[in-house]
Amino acid sequence: MSLIRENKQRRERRKLRVRSKLAINKELPRISVHKSLKFIYGQVIDDNTGSTIASCSSLELKNVSGDKKNIAKAIGIELAKRSLSKGISSVRFDRGRFLFHGRVKAFAEGLIEGGLKI
C-alpha cells in the first residue's frame, strides 16, 4: 500500500474517532473546524437536519491582521456572534482530524470569548 493512501486512511480514521465521541449529545449543534495552510474555516452544523446554520472563514474577514493564531481567534469570535444571533448558545466542538493546539485551540478560545458554551 502506498504511503499517501495510508496517510489518507489514518486521517479518516482519526476524524471518525473524534466524531464518534461527539455523537453522544446529538441535540446540540456541532461546530466543525477545518484548517488549511493559509486559511481556517468554521461552521455550525445541525446534525438532525444535516444543514449548516452559520459559517465563517478567514477568507471573509479582510480587516484582521497578525499571525495565524490571532486570525483563528478572530474567526472564532465572529462565528460565535453569528451563531448567537441565530439563537444558539451552546455547541459541541468537532476538531476533526486536527490536534487541539495552535490555531484550533485559538479558534475554540475565540468561540468561548465570543459567548458560546462548548
C-alpha positions as CSV (number, residue, x, y, z in Angstrom):
1,M,0.0,0.0,0.0
2,S,1.3,3.4,-0.8
3,L,2.3,5.9,1.8
4,I,-0.2,8.5,0.5
5,R,-3.1,6.0,0.8
6,E,-2.0,5.0,4.3
7,N,-1.9,8.7,5.4
8,K,-5.4,9.3,3.9
9,Q,-6.8,6.3,5.8
10,R,-5.1,7.4,9.0
11,R,-6.6,10.9,8.8
12,E,-10.1,9.5,8.0
13,R,-9.9,7.1,11.0
14,R,-8.9,9.9,13.3
15,K,-11.7,12.1,12.1
16,L,-14.3,9.3,12.6
17,R,-12.9,8.5,16.0
18,V,-13.2,12.1,17.2
19,R,-16.7,12.5,15.7
20,S,-17.9,9.2,17.3
21,K,-17.2,10.7,20.7
22,L,-19.4,13.7,19.8
23,A,-22.3,11.6,18.8
24,I,-23.4,11.1,22.4
25,N,-25.1,14.5,22.7
26,K,-26.9,15.0,19.3
27,E,-29.4,17.7,20.4
28,L,-26.7,20.3,20.4
29,P,-25.4,21.7,17.1
30,R,-21.8,20.9,16.2
31,I,-19.1,23.3,15.3
32,S,-16.7,21.9,12.7
33,V,-13.3,23.4,12.1
34,H,-11.1,22.9,9.1
35,K,-7.7,24.5,8.6
36,S,-5.5,24.6,5.5
37,L,-2.0,26.0,5.2
38,K,-3.3,29.6,4.7
39,F,-6.9,29.7,6.0
40,I,-9.2,28.5,8.7
41,Y,-12.9,27.7,8.3
42,G,-15.6,27.0,10.9
43,Q,-19.3,26.2,10.6
44,V,-22.2,25.4,12.9
45,I,-24.0,22.3,11.7
46,D,-27.3,20.9,12.8
47,D,-26.8,17.1,12.5
48,N,-30.5,16.3,12.9
49,T,-31.4,18.1,9.6
50,G,-27.9,18.0,8.1
51,S,-27.8,21.7,7.4
52,T,-25.3,24.5,8.1
53,I,-26.7,27.1,10.4
54,A,-23.8,29.6,10.4
55,S,-20.3,29.7,8.9
56,C,-17.2,31.9,8.9
57,S,-13.8,31.7,7.4
58,S,-10.6,33.8,7.2
59,L,-11.4,34.4,3.5
60,E,-14.4,36.6,4.6
61,L,-12.7,38.8,7.2
62,K,-10.2,41.0,5.5
63,N,-9.6,43.6,8.3
64,V,-7.9,41.1,10.6
65,S,-4.2,41.2,10.8
66,G,-1.5,39.4,12.8
67,D,-0.3,35.8,12.8
68,K,-2.5,32.8,12.0
69,K,-3.4,32.3,15.7
70,N,-4.8,35.8,16.0
71,I,-6.8,35.3,12.8
72,A,-8.2,32.0,14.1
73,K,-9.3,33.6,17.3
74,A,-11.0,36.4,15.4
75,I,-12.8,33.9,13.3
76,G,-14.0,32.1,16.4
77,I,-15.3,35.3,17.9
78,E,-17.1,36.2,14.6
79,L,-18.6,32.7,14.4
80,A,-19.8,33.0,18.0
81,K,-21.5,36.3,17.2
82,R,-23.2,34.8,14.1
83,S,-24.4,31.7,16.0
84,L,-25.7,33.8,19.0
85,S,-27.7,35.9,16.6
86,K,-29.3,32.7,15.3
87,G,-30.2,31.7,18.9
88,I,-27.5,29.1,19.5
89,S,-25.7,29.4,22.8
90,S,-24.1,26.0,23.5
91,V,-22.5,23.7,20.9
92,R,-20.3,20.6,20.6
93,F,-16.7,21.3,19.3
94,D,-15.6,19.0,16.5
95,R,-11.9,19.4,15.9
96,G,-11.9,16.8,13.1
97,R,-8.6,15.3,12.3
98,F,-6.6,18.2,13.8
99,L,-5.0,18.2,17.2
100,F,-6.3,20.6,19.8
101,H,-3.4,23.1,19.9
102,G,-2.2,26.0,18.0
103,R,-4.8,27.5,15.6
104,V,-7.6,25.1,16.5
105,K,-7.2,25.9,20.2
106,A,-7.1,29.7,19.4
107,F,-10.3,29.1,17.4
108,A,-12.0,27.4,20.3
109,E,-10.8,30.2,22.7
110,G,-12.4,32.7,20.3
111,L,-15.7,30.9,20.4
112,I,-15.7,30.9,24.2
113,E,-14.7,34.6,24.3
114,G,-17.5,35.3,21.9
115,G,-20.0,33.9,24.3
116,L,-20.6,30.3,23.2
117,K,-20.6,27.4,25.7
118,I,-18.6,24.5,24.5
